[in-house]
Amino acid sequence: AIEAVAKLTSEVSEIQVGINIVRRALEEPLRQIATNAGAEASVVVERVRNSATEIGYDALNAEYVDMIKAGIV
């Protein structure tokens, strides 16, 4: 979902604000998981955002992993 929203843009400023709000809301669960694990949330979100789609943050082991292969998803 984040990938789809990231591609959206609008020339109408109110719509662009809404797009940005949705994008941030979709990142919030990862931010909270990272924070709860004692990691720097903005770093985790940025690294996951710039990784392949199946890569995520394994908070238990503080690693970036293929979420399917790791059995998390």
VMD Tcl script that builds the backbone (N, CA, C; Angstrom):
set m [mol new atoms 219]
animate dup $m
set s [atomselect $m all]
$s set {name element resname resid chain x y z} {
  {N N ALA 1 A 0.820 -1.196 0.000}
  {CA C ALA 1 A 0.000 0.000 0.000}
  {C C ALA 1 A 0.862 1.257 0.000}
  {N N ILE 2 A 1.960 1.233 0.723}
  {CA C ILE 2 A 2.822 2.415 0.773}
  {C C ILE 2 A 3.395 2.718 -0.603}
  {N N GLU 3 A 3.762 1.678 -1.347}
  {CA C GLU 3 A 4.305 1.889 -2.690}
  {C C GLU 3 A 3.297 2.589 -3.577}
  {N N ALA 4 A 2.051 2.172 -3.503}
  {CA C ALA 4 A 1.008 2.786 -4.327}
  {C C ALA 4 A 0.794 4.241 -3.938}
  {N N VAL 5 A 0.759 4.519 -2.666}
  {CA C VAL 5 A 0.557 5.893 -2.200}
  {C C VAL 5 A 1.773 6.756 -2.532}
  {N N ALA 6 A 2.962 6.176 -2.468}
  {CA C ALA 6 A 4.180 6.939 -2.753}
  {C C ALA 6 A 4.204 7.458 -4.184}
  {N N LYS 7 A 3.540 6.774 -5.080}
  {CA C LYS 7 A 3.504 7.181 -6.487}
  {C C LYS 7 A 2.485 8.283 -6.749}
  {N N LEU 8 A 1.590 8.514 -5.809}
  {CA C LEU 8 A 0.542 9.512 -6.001}
  {C C LEU 8 A 1.072 10.924 -5.806}
  {N N THR 9 A 0.629 11.807 -6.667}
  {CA C THR 9 A 0.900 13.233 -6.502}
  {C C THR 9 A -0.326 13.992 -6.980}
  {N N SER 10 A -0.440 15.206 -6.543}
  {CA C SER 10 A -1.554 16.044 -6.967}
  {C C SER 10 A -1.090 17.486 -7.042}
  {N N GLU 11 A -1.620 18.196 -8.016}
  {CA C GLU 11 A -1.335 19.621 -8.128}
  {C C GLU 11 A -2.183 20.426 -7.148}
  {N N VAL 12 A -3.244 19.807 -6.633}
  {CA C VAL 12 A -4.114 20.460 -5.659}
  {C C VAL 12 A -3.489 20.264 -4.277}
  {N N SER 13 A -3.147 21.354 -3.631}
  {CA C SER 13 A -2.398 21.264 -2.373}
  {C C SER 13 A -3.146 20.497 -1.288}
  {N N GLU 14 A -4.462 20.655 -1.210}
  {CA C GLU 14 A -5.231 19.944 -0.186}
  {C C GLU 14 A -5.182 18.438 -0.409}
  {N N ILE 15 A -5.226 18.024 -1.657}
  {CA C ILE 15 A -5.153 16.595 -1.966}
  {C C ILE 15 A -3.759 16.067 -1.653}
  {N N GLN 16 A -2.730 16.832 -1.974}
  {CA C GLN 16 A -1.365 16.409 -1.681}
  {C C GLN 16 A -1.153 16.273 -0.179}
  {N N VAL 17 A -1.732 17.159 0.598}
  {CA C VAL 17 A -1.651 17.051 2.059}
  {C C VAL 17 A -2.290 15.740 2.509}
  {N N GLY 18 A -3.435 15.400 1.950}
  {CA C GLY 18 A -4.102 14.143 2.281}
  {C C GLY 18 A -3.260 12.935 1.920}
  {N N ILE 19 A -2.630 12.969 0.756}
  {CA C ILE 19 A -1.742 11.881 0.333}
  {C C ILE 19 A -0.598 11.727 1.329}
  {N N ASN 20 A -0.010 12.831 1.728}
  {CA C ASN 20 A 1.097 12.787 2.695}
  {C C ASN 20 A 0.652 12.243 4.048}
  {N N ILE 21 A -0.556 12.582 4.466}
  {CA C ILE 21 A -1.095 12.076 5.735}
  {C C ILE 21 A -1.270 10.567 5.671}
  {N N VAL 22 A -1.822 10.071 4.576}
  {CA C VAL 22 A -2.022 8.624 4.416}
  {C C VAL 22 A -0.673 7.907 4.379}
  {N N ARG 23 A 0.293 8.461 3.659}
  {CA C ARG 23 A 1.630 7.857 3.580}
  {C C ARG 23 A 2.233 7.738 4.979}
  {N N ARG 24 A 2.148 8.797 5.747}
  {CA C ARG 24 A 2.706 8.791 7.110}
  {C C ARG 24 A 1.958 7.784 8.001}
  {N N ALA 25 A 0.641 7.722 7.847}
  {CA C ALA 25 A -0.155 6.792 8.655}
  {C C ALA 25 A 0.206 5.342 8.352}
  {N N LEU 26 A 0.521 5.041 7.101}
  {CA C LEU 26 A 0.905 3.678 6.741}
  {C C LEU 26 A 2.271 3.297 7.314}
  {N N GLU 27 A 3.113 4.278 7.559}
  {CA C GLU 27 A 4.430 4.018 8.146}
  {C C GLU 27 A 4.385 3.915 9.669}
  {N N GLU 28 A 3.337 4.394 10.270}
  {CA C GLU 28 A 3.291 4.519 11.728}
  {C C GLU 28 A 3.433 3.194 12.477}
  {N N PRO 29 A 2.816 2.080 12.032}
  {CA C PRO 29 A 3.029 0.824 12.767}
  {C C PRO 29 A 4.508 0.425 12.827}
  {N N LEU 30 A 5.223 0.570 11.714}
  {CA C LEU 30 A 6.655 0.250 11.712}
  {C C LEU 30 A 7.419 1.192 12.632}
  {N N ARG 31 A 7.066 2.463 12.617}
  {CA C ARG 31 A 7.717 3.427 13.515}
  {C C ARG 31 A 7.542 3.004 14.977}
  {N N GLN 32 A 6.334 2.599 15.336}
  {CA C GLN 32 A 6.062 2.230 16.725}
  {C C GLN 32 A 6.783 0.949 17.113}
  {N N ILE 33 A 6.799 -0.028 16.209}
  {CA C ILE 33 A 7.523 -1.278 16.480}
  {C C ILE 33 A 9.004 -0.984 16.702}
  {N N ALA 34 A 9.583 -0.166 15.837}
  {CA C ALA 34 A 11.002 0.184 15.972}
  {C C ALA 34 A 11.259 0.914 17.291}
  {N N THR 35 A 10.408 1.856 17.626}
  {CA C THR 35 A 10.553 2.599 18.878}
  {C C THR 35 A 10.464 1.663 20.075}
  {N N ASN 36 A 9.479 0.779 20.063}
  {CA C ASN 36 A 9.312 -0.174 21.166}
  {C C ASN 36 A 10.516 -1.099 21.306}
  {N N ALA 37 A 11.193 -1.369 20.187}
  {CA C ALA 37 A 12.364 -2.248 20.211}
  {C C ALA 37 A 13.639 -1.491 20.566}
  {N N GLY 38 A 13.525 -0.183 20.761}
  {CA C GLY 38 A 14.690 0.612 21.120}
  {C C GLY 38 A 15.519 1.069 19.933}
  {N N ALA 39 A 14.964 0.946 18.736}
  {CA C ALA 39 A 15.674 1.373 17.526}
  {C C ALA 39 A 15.269 2.799 17.166}
  {N N GLU 40 A 16.041 3.429 16.326}
  {CA C GLU 40 A 15.729 4.766 15.824}
  {C C GLU 40 A 14.702 4.611 14.704}
  {N N ALA 41 A 13.466 4.987 14.980}
  {CA C ALA 41 A 12.352 4.737 14.070}
  {C C ALA 41 A 12.560 5.335 12.687}
  {N N SER 42 A 13.043 6.549 12.607}
  {CA C SER 42 A 13.202 7.177 11.292}
  {C C SER 42 A 14.234 6.443 10.441}
  {N N VAL 43 A 15.265 5.901 11.064}
  {CA C VAL 43 A 16.280 5.131 10.334}
  {C C VAL 43 A 15.681 3.827 9.825}
  {N N VAL 44 A 14.929 3.140 10.672}
  {CA C VAL 44 A 14.301 1.879 10.287}
  {C C VAL 44 A 13.325 2.102 9.138}
  {N N VAL 45 A 12.471 3.092 9.258}
  {CA C VAL 45 A 11.484 3.364 8.206}
  {C C VAL 45 A 12.183 3.695 6.895}
  {N N GLU 46 A 13.193 4.526 6.938}
  {CA C GLU 46 A 13.912 4.915 5.716}
  {C C GLU 46 A 14.581 3.709 5.067}
  {N N ARG 47 A 15.199 2.870 5.871}
  {CA C ARG 47 A 15.884 1.693 5.309}
  {C C ARG 47 A 14.885 0.717 4.704}
  {N N VAL 48 A 13.775 0.476 5.377}
  {CA C VAL 48 A 12.751 -0.420 4.835}
  {C C VAL 48 A 12.144 0.188 3.575}
  {N N ARG 49 A 11.898 1.478 3.592}
  {CA C ARG 49 A 11.321 2.166 2.434}
  {C C ARG 49 A 12.217 2.010 1.202}
  {N N ASN 50 A 13.526 2.031 1.400}
  {CA C ASN 50 A 14.470 1.960 0.287}
  {C C ASN 50 A 14.909 0.541 -0.056}
  {N N SER 51 A 14.324 -0.462 0.599}
  {CA C SER 51 A 14.671 -1.862 0.355}
  {C C SER 51 A 13.665 -2.497 -0.597}
  {N N ALA 52 A 13.959 -3.730 -0.964}
  {CA C ALA 52 A 13.019 -4.505 -1.776}
  {C C ALA 52 A 11.715 -4.681 -1.007}
  {N N THR 53 A 10.644 -4.928 -1.724}
  {CA C THR 53 A 9.316 -4.951 -1.101}
  {C C THR 53 A 9.164 -5.997 -0.005}
  {N N GLU 54 A 9.880 -7.098 -0.082}
  {CA C GLU 54 A 9.707 -8.141 0.930}
  {C C GLU 54 A 10.575 -7.922 2.171}
  {N N ILE 55 A 11.429 -6.929 2.143}
  {CA C ILE 55 A 12.324 -6.668 3.272}
  {C C ILE 55 A 11.603 -5.845 4.340}
  {N N GLY 56 A 11.767 -6.271 5.574}
  {CA C GLY 56 A 11.176 -5.562 6.698}
  {C C GLY 56 A 12.115 -5.612 7.890}
  {N N TYR 57 A 11.662 -5.065 8.994}
  {CA C TYR 57 A 12.489 -4.988 10.198}
  {C C TYR 57 A 12.048 -6.045 11.194}
  {N N ASP 58 A 12.956 -6.933 11.552}
  {CA C ASP 58 A 12.729 -7.940 12.578}
  {C C ASP 58 A 13.138 -7.311 13.910}
  {N N ALA 59 A 12.173 -6.808 14.640}
  {CA C ALA 59 A 12.450 -6.074 15.878}
  {C C ALA 59 A 13.052 -6.971 16.959}
  {N N LEU 60 A 12.684 -8.230 16.976}
  {CA C LEU 60 A 13.202 -9.145 17.992}
  {C C LEU 60 A 14.717 -9.307 17.879}
  {N N ASN 61 A 15.195 -9.393 16.636}
  {CA C ASN 61 A 16.623 -9.610 16.402}
  {C C ASN 61 A 17.347 -8.371 15.878}
  {N N ALA 62 A 16.628 -7.260 15.763}
  {CA C ALA 62 A 17.189 -5.996 15.261}
  {C C ALA 62 A 17.892 -6.184 13.923}
  {N N GLU 63 A 17.188 -6.854 12.987}
  {CA C GLU 63 A 17.747 -7.133 11.668}
  {C C GLU 63 A 16.738 -6.786 10.588}
  {N N TYR 64 A 17.247 -6.514 9.404}
  {CA C TYR 64 A 16.402 -6.320 8.233}
  {C C TYR 64 A 16.405 -7.641 7.488}
  {N N VAL 65 A 15.224 -8.208 7.315}
  {CA C VAL 65 A 15.127 -9.557 6.756}
  {C C VAL 65 A 14.008 -9.632 5.725}
  {N N ASP 66 A 14.055 -10.711 4.942}
  {CA C ASP 66 A 12.932 -11.059 4.078}
  {C C ASP 66 A 11.843 -11.561 5.021}
  {N N MET 67 A 10.767 -10.813 5.142}
  {CA C MET 67 A 9.741 -11.107 6.146}
  {C C MET 67 A 9.062 -12.456 5.922}
  {N N ILE 68 A 8.932 -12.873 4.677}
  {CA C ILE 68 A 8.295 -14.160 4.379}
  {C C ILE 68 A 9.244 -15.300 4.733}
  {N N LYS 69 A 10.486 -15.221 4.278}
  {CA C LYS 69 A 11.460 -16.278 4.577}
  {C C LYS 69 A 11.722 -16.402 6.071}
  {N N ALA 70 A 11.656 -15.291 6.787}
  {CA C ALA 70 A 11.886 -15.314 8.236}
  {C C ALA 70 A 10.673 -15.831 9.002}
  {N N GLY 71 A 9.551 -16.022 8.302}
  {CA C GLY 71 A 8.343 -16.532 8.948}
  {C C GLY 71 A 7.575 -15.491 9.742}
  {N N ILE 72 A 7.868 -14.228 9.521}
  {CA C ILE 72 A 7.178 -13.158 10.241}
  {C C ILE 72 A 5.834 -12.867 9.597}
  {N N VAL 73 A 5.795 -12.954 8.286}
  {CA C VAL 73 A 4.535 -12.727 7.548}
  {C C VAL 73 A 4.103 -14.033 6.945}
}
mol reanalyze $m
mol bondsrecalc $m
mol representation Tube
mol addrep $m
